[in-house]
C-alpha cells in the first residue's frame, strides 16, 4: 500500500482537471439538454462534487487493491505452470475487488452525484456541504439512500473486469502479431 500515497497527487490532479467534464456528463445523464430559454435557475459551479470525488479516491483504491491482492492469494491454487493466475481466476479476483469497492464507496459517489445535480432540481433545498448531504440522505432515505444505483455499478464493474481482463489481452496479442 505505500505506492498508493504518492499516486494520490496525480489521481487528485486528474480528478480536479476533469471535474467540470464529469459535472456536465452527470447533468446531461440526469436531465438531458437544458432548455436555457425558459430556465431562470443557474446550474451551479462546474466543480460541484469535487470534494467527495477527492475524498473517495484513496479509500476506493485502498479497498480495491487490498481485496484484489487478498483474492489473488486465495486463488493462487489456480495458477498456471509459470505461477501466473489463470484468466478466469484474475477475472474473479478483479470482479470481487470491484464489487467490494463499489459497495464500500457507493455513499461517496451518491453524494457526489447529488451535489452535481442539486442546482437543477428546484424541488430540493441545496446541500450546504458534503457532510450535510450525507446527513440529509441518511435522514430522508435511510441507509438505502446511500446505496442507490449500487446494483448498476456492480453490473458495470463485472462487465468492465470481464472486458479488461478477458478480452483486452487477446486484442493486445493479436495487434502485436499482425500490426
HULIN-V97584 format. One record per pair of residues at least 4 apart in sequence whose ideal C-beta (glycine too) atoms are under 7 Angstrom apart, sorted by the first residue. I is the first residue (numbers start at 1). J is the second residue. Records with the same first field share a line. If there is no record, write none. Layout:
I = J, J
//
This chain:
1 = 62
3 = 7
4 = 58, 61, 62, 65
7 = 11
8 = 12, 57, 58
9 = 13
10 = 14
11 = 15, 57
12 = 16, 54, 57
13 = 17
14 = 18
15 = 19, 53, 54, 57
16 = 50
18 = 22
19 = 23, 46, 47, 50, 53
20 = 24, 46, 47
21 = 25
22 = 26
23 = 27, 46, 48, 49, 116
24 = 28
25 = 29
26 = 30, 113, 116, 117
27 = 31, 43, 116, 117, 120
28 = 32, 33
30 = 117
31 = 120
34 = 39
35 = 39
41 = 119, 122
42 = 119
43 = 119, 120
44 = 48, 118, 119
48 = 115, 116
49 = 53, 112, 113, 115, 116
50 = 54
51 = 55, 130
52 = 56, 108, 111, 112, 115, 130
53 = 57, 112
55 = 108
56 = 60, 105, 108, 109
57 = 61
58 = 62
59 = 63, 105
60 = 64, 101, 105
61 = 65
62 = 66
63 = 67, 100, 101, 104, 105
64 = 68, 97, 98, 101
65 = 69
66 = 70
67 = 71, 96, 97, 100, 101
68 = 72, 93, 94, 97
69 = 73
70 = 74
71 = 75, 92, 93, 96, 97
72 = 76, 85, 93
75 = 85, 89, 92, 93
78 = 85, 86, 89
79 = 83, 84, 85
80 = 84, 86
85 = 89, 90
87 = 91, 165, 166
88 = 92
89 = 93
90 = 94, 165
91 = 95, 161, 162, 165, 166
92 = 96
93 = 97
94 = 98, 161, 165
95 = 99, 157, 158, 161
96 = 100
97 = 101
98 = 102, 157, 161
99 = 103, 154, 157
100 = 104
101 = 105
102 = 106, 150, 153, 154, 157
103 = 150
105 = 109
106 = 110, 146, 147, 150, 153
107 = 111, 134, 146
108 = 112
109 = 113
110 = 114, 137, 146, 148
111 = 115, 130, 133, 134
112 = 116
113 = 117
114 = 118, 127, 133, 137
115 = 127, 130, 133
117 = 121
118 = 124, 126, 127
127 = 132, 133, 136
128 = 132
130 = 134
131 = 135
132 = 136
133 = 137
134 = 138
135 = 139
136 = 140
137 = 141, 145, 146
138 = 142, 143, 145, 146
140 = 145
141 = 145
143 = 147
149 = 153
150 = 154
151 = 155
152 = 156
153 = 157
154 = 158
155 = 159
156 = 160
157 = 161
158 = 162
159 = 163
160 = 164
161 = 165
162 = 166
163 = 167, 168
164 = 168
167 = 171
168 = 172
169 = 173
170 = 174
171 = 175
172 = 176
173 = 177
174 = 178
175 = 179
//
